[in-house]
Amino acid sequence: MTSTDCPPLAERITKSLLGYGVLAGPFYVIVAAAQAVLRDGYDPTRHSVSQLANGDFGWIQVVNFV
């Protein structure tokens, strides 16, 4: 029977969180860009991305912030 060396839990958690951090940035940009295109009256030259949190579909941007 062979055994494989498994890294310690703390190291696995750290690598996992770093991987999620790499994915979080592009996910945030893609979701915000999709909302900016789909929202009537939203002009990225006049409004900040945080203003997408207002209105009926504001919950999408709030979840995106989290």
N, C-alpha and C positions, 0 to 999 in steps of 0.2 A: 504494500500500500504506500503510495507516495503522498506527500503533503506539499501543498503549495504555500508559499509565504504570503500572507495577507498583511498589508500595511495596517498600522494601528488606526483605530477608529477616528482619532482626532485628525490624522492626515487625510483619511478618506473624506471626512466632512469638509475640511479645508479645500480640497480639490473640487469637491462637488459645488461648494459655494462660489468658487472662482469661476467655474464653468457656467453657472447660472448668471453670474455677473457679466460675463462676456455676452450672453444672450439677451440680457435685460435692455441694453442700450439700443440695439437695432429693433427690438420688439416695441419699445417706447416710441421710436421715430416712425415706425410703420403704422402703428395704431393711430398716432396723432395725425399723420399725413392722410390716412384714410378718412378720418373724421373731418379734417379740413376740406377735403374734396366733397364729401357728402353733405356737409352742413350748409344750408342756405344762409347767405348773408355773412359768412365768415370770410374775412380777407386777411391772409397771413401778414400782409404788409401793414395792417392797421391793428390787428388783434394779437394778443399773446396766446400761446397754446393753452395756458391755464384757463382761459375764458371758455374753452370747450367744456369745462366742468359745469357750466350753467345750462339750464334748459332741460327739456324732457329727456334727452339722451346724455345728460351730464354724468350719469352714473358710469358710463363707459370710460370716460376720462379719469374719473375718481379711481376706478379699479386699475386703470393704467398707471396712475401715480403710485398706487400701493405696490 
